[in-house]
Amino acid sequence: MKLFCQILDNKFQSQPTFTWTLPNGRKVEIAPEYHSVQSHMYYTSYLRVPNVTLEDSGTYNCTVNIEGRSPLPATRDINIKENENPFLTVSTDTQNITCSTGEDVFWKLEVASFPPSFTLQSNSKIDHRQYPNGTCILEKKRATPSDFGEHTVTVTTNTSLGVKTEQVSL
């Protein structure tokens, strides 16, 4: 199981610290990773719980501490089940994108799957970044007239669920 806690970088004076409190009360400090999404910089801390058991159910707290600010808490209640049927959902809030030649275009695709591994393919020259939380950022830098039209993104898992697709018009 992997949980994440994320905060937008607002040019903090120092790097934030992330402290996770597990259901058994144990506290763990995990150094954040620094990355960008659509020209915004984020600090993200990932809590990995290997070999999950039913005893790992409970409340997971992530507290972000930033020098000179009040702590920022986030809570997730996790209920571990004995079995989970495979699933795959793919969604985007973008169906049509209007842009001019030479502009950079970005759109977000949300993928939820169990098991949580998937591959993403496109029918065109679209760059994409996948994040562990299932978010995929698709981008086309400096769009040209040949980039305009239908773009199909195909998501595949290694289960019997087959394939899911999403289309966007540029």
C-alpha positions, 0 to 999 in steps of 0.5 A, a space after each residue: 500500500 502506498 499513501 501520499 501527502 502533498 503540498 504546493 511549494 509557496 517558496 518556503 524558507 526551509 524544506 517542509 518535514 512530513 511526519 506520518 502517524 500510523 494506526 498503532 500510534 508509531 510516528 515516522 518521518 519521511 523526507 519529501 520528494 520535490 517535483 513539478 506539475 504544470 509549472 507548479 512545484 510540489 513537495 510529496 511524501 510517500 508512505 509505503 506499507 509493504 505486505 499489507 495485512 488486516 491489522 494495517 487498517 485504521 487512521 493514517 495521519 500526515 502532518 506537514 511542518 513548515 518553519 514559521 507556520 502552524 502544522 498542516 494535518 491530513 488524515 486517511 481512514 484505511 479499511 483493509 479487506 481480505 479480497 479486492 476484485 480487479 478494477 480499472 477506471 479512467 477519467 478526464 475532465 477535459 474533452 475539448 482543448 482550444 489552443 493556437 499554433 505554438 502553444 503548450 497544451 496540458 491535460 490531466 487524466 485520472 487512473 484508478 486500478 487494482 492491482 495498481 499497475 497500468 500502462 498508458 499509450 497514446 495514438 499520437 506524439 503526446 508526452 506524458 508523466 505518470 505519478 504514483 497516485 494515478 494522475 497522468 499529465 499529458 502534454 503537447 509542447 508547441 502545438 502545430 497544425 498537424 497536432 490538431 484533431 482527436 487524440 486517444 489515450 489507452 490505459 491497460 492493466 495486467 488483469 482480465 479487465 481489458 483496456 480503457 480509453 479516453 479521447 480529447 479533441 485539440 
